[in-house]
Amino acid sequence: MEIREEQIGDVSLVELSGRLTVDEKEGLIKDTISNAMARGAKHVLLHLAGVRYIDSTRLGELIAAHIAVTRRGGKLKLVATPDRIVELLALAGLDGVFERFNTAEEARKALES
Protein backbone atom coordinates (compact mmCIF):
# COMPACT_ATOMS: atom_id res chain seq x y z
CA MET A 1 0.00 0.00 0.00
CA GLU A 2 1.22 3.46 -0.85
CA ILE A 3 -0.19 6.73 0.47
CA ARG A 4 0.39 10.20 -0.92
CA GLU A 5 -1.22 13.26 0.60
CA GLU A 6 -1.57 16.81 -0.67
CA GLN A 7 -3.35 19.61 1.13
CA ILE A 8 -4.94 22.60 -0.57
CA GLY A 9 -6.54 24.97 1.89
CA ASP A 10 -8.86 23.00 4.14
CA VAL A 11 -9.04 19.99 1.79
CA SER A 12 -6.64 17.06 2.00
CA LEU A 13 -6.36 14.81 -1.06
CA VAL A 14 -5.17 11.38 0.07
CA GLU A 15 -4.19 9.05 -2.77
CA LEU A 16 -4.13 5.36 -1.89
CA SER A 17 -2.71 2.70 -4.18
CA GLY A 18 -1.88 -0.97 -4.12
CA ARG A 19 -3.48 -3.63 -1.95
CA LEU A 20 -5.05 -2.38 1.27
CA THR A 21 -4.77 -5.42 3.50
CA VAL A 22 -4.20 -6.41 7.10
CA ASP A 23 -0.57 -7.17 6.14
CA GLU A 24 0.19 -3.44 6.05
CA LYS A 25 1.04 -1.46 9.17
CA GLU A 26 -2.13 -0.80 11.13
CA GLY A 27 -3.39 2.78 11.23
CA LEU A 28 -1.58 4.19 8.18
CA ILE A 29 -4.77 5.64 6.69
CA LYS A 30 -5.98 6.94 10.04
CA ASP A 31 -2.61 8.50 10.84
CA THR A 32 -2.39 10.20 7.45
CA ILE A 33 -5.84 11.72 7.86
CA SER A 34 -5.22 12.71 11.50
CA ASN A 35 -1.97 14.45 10.52
CA ALA A 36 -3.73 16.31 7.70
CA MET A 37 -6.45 17.47 10.07
CA ALA A 38 -3.84 18.59 12.59
CA ARG A 39 -2.36 20.77 9.81
CA GLY A 40 -5.75 22.41 9.22
CA ALA A 41 -7.59 20.14 6.80
CA LYS A 42 -11.32 19.99 7.41
CA HIS A 43 -12.33 17.76 4.49
CA VAL A 44 -10.69 14.65 3.06
CA LEU A 45 -10.88 13.28 -0.47
CA LEU A 46 -9.74 9.66 -0.72
CA HIS A 47 -8.50 8.96 -4.25
CA LEU A 48 -8.82 5.21 -4.79
CA ALA A 49 -8.07 4.74 -8.52
CA GLY A 50 -4.86 2.86 -7.73
CA VAL A 51 -6.41 0.50 -5.17
CA ARG A 52 -6.50 -3.05 -6.49
CA TYR A 53 -7.93 -4.73 -3.41
CA ILE A 54 -9.22 -3.84 0.05
CA ASP A 55 -9.90 -6.28 2.86
CA SER A 56 -12.38 -5.93 5.71
CA THR A 57 -9.73 -4.59 8.10
CA ARG A 58 -8.88 -1.66 5.85
CA LEU A 59 -12.55 -1.14 5.02
CA GLY A 60 -13.08 -0.71 8.75
CA GLU A 61 -10.29 1.85 8.76
CA LEU A 62 -12.07 3.81 6.01
CA ILE A 63 -15.24 3.79 8.10
CA ALA A 64 -13.31 4.99 11.18
CA ALA A 65 -11.73 7.77 9.09
CA HIS A 66 -15.17 8.81 7.83
CA ILE A 67 -16.45 9.02 11.40
CA ALA A 68 -13.40 10.98 12.61
CA VAL A 69 -13.68 13.56 9.82
CA THR A 70 -17.45 13.91 10.27
CA ARG A 71 -17.12 14.41 14.03
CA ARG A 72 -14.83 17.35 13.34
CA GLY A 73 -17.43 18.94 11.08
CA GLY A 74 -15.81 17.88 7.81
CA LYS A 75 -16.69 15.53 5.00
CA LEU A 76 -14.86 12.52 3.62
CA LYS A 77 -15.52 11.72 -0.02
CA LEU A 78 -14.27 8.94 -2.28
CA VAL A 79 -12.72 9.77 -5.65
CA ALA A 80 -12.21 7.49 -8.68
CA THR A 81 -13.44 4.43 -6.81
CA PRO A 82 -12.80 1.24 -8.83
CA ASP A 83 -15.86 -0.86 -9.66
CA ARG A 84 -14.54 -3.69 -7.50
CA ILE A 85 -14.46 -1.41 -4.45
CA VAL A 86 -17.93 -0.01 -5.26
CA GLU A 87 -19.23 -3.60 -5.29
CA LEU A 88 -17.57 -4.29 -1.93
CA LEU A 89 -19.16 -1.17 -0.42
CA ALA A 90 -22.56 -2.29 -1.71
CA LEU A 91 -22.11 -5.82 -0.30
CA ALA A 92 -21.16 -4.35 3.07
CA GLY A 93 -24.20 -2.04 3.01
CA LEU A 94 -21.95 1.03 2.91
CA ASP A 95 -22.73 2.37 -0.55
CA GLY A 96 -24.96 5.04 1.01
CA VAL A 97 -22.35 6.07 3.59
CA PHE A 98 -19.61 7.26 1.26
CA GLU A 99 -20.23 9.90 -1.40
CA ARG A 100 -18.33 8.99 -4.57
CA PHE A 101 -17.05 11.23 -7.36
CA ASN A 102 -15.25 10.54 -10.62
CA THR A 103 -12.65 13.28 -10.11
CA ALA A 104 -11.14 15.26 -7.26
CA GLU A 105 -12.35 18.44 -8.96
CA GLU A 106 -15.99 17.21 -8.85
CA ALA A 107 -15.58 16.35 -5.16
CA ARG A 108 -14.09 19.77 -4.38
CA LYS A 109 -16.97 21.51 -6.15
CA ALA A 110 -19.45 19.46 -4.11
CA LEU A 111 -17.75 20.69 -0.92
CA GLU A 112 -18.27 24.29 -2.02
CA SER A 113 -22.00 23.92 -2.60
N, C-alpha and C positions, 0 to 999 in steps of 0.2 A: 504494500500500500504506500502510495506517495501522497503527500499533502502540500499544496501550495496555497498561500493566502496573500491577498492584496486588499488593502483598505482604502476606500475612497469616501471621504467624509464620514458619515455615520453608517456606512454599508461595508461589510466585509464579504469579499468574494473568496470562498474556500473551494479550491479545486481538488477533488479526490480522484485518484486513479489506481488501477490495479485491482487486486482481490481484497475485499474488506472482510477479513476472517478473524476468528479467535486467536489465530497464530500470531497476529500482530500485537505489539505492545498495547495493553489496555489503556483506554483513556486518551488516545492520540487526538481523536476528533473533538472530544470534550475539551481537552486542554487547548487546542488551537482556537476554538470558539471562545473559551473563557479568556484567553490572552487577548484576542481581538476586542472583546467587550471591555476589558480592562484598559485598552488603549482608546476607548471612546466609540466603538462600533455599537450601534443599537440594533441593526438588522443584519441578518446573515443570509447569503445566497450560497447554497451548496451546489456546485457544478459537478455533475455526476457522469458526464459523457465518457470519461475514461474508466469507469467502474465496470469490470467484467463480471463480478460476482460479489454478493453480500450475504453473510450468514446471519442467523438470528441474533447473535451477540452484538454485531455491529448495527443491525437494525434497531436493537434496543438502545444503542448509543445515539442513533439519530433521533429517536423518540425523546431521550433524555435531553439532547441538545435543543430540540424544539421546545420542550417545557421550560428549560432554563432561559432561552431567549424571550419567550412569551411572558414569563414572570417578570422580566425586566422591562416590559412594555414594548418589546420589539417583535419582529416577524422573521421567521425562518422559511425560506422558499427554496424549492428544488429547481435546478436548471439543467436542461438537456438530459433528462432522465431516460436511460436506455429502456426499451420495451420490457426486457427481462426484469428490471427492477420495478417497473410499473406493475407488472403481473404479480410480483412478490408483495408489493404494497396492497394490491387488491385482495390477494389470498389472506393476508394478515388482517384485513379489515381496516387498513390505514389509508386507503386511497382518498378518503375525505379529510384526512388530517393535514396532509401536506399539499400546499398549493404548488403546482408544477408549471414551468414556463419553458419555452423552446430556447430562449436566449437570455443572457444576463441583462441585456438592455430592456427586454420586455418585463422582466422581474423588477428592475429598478423603476420603470415607469409605473408599475402597479403600486409600488411603495409610495410614490408621489401623489397618487389619486386617493 
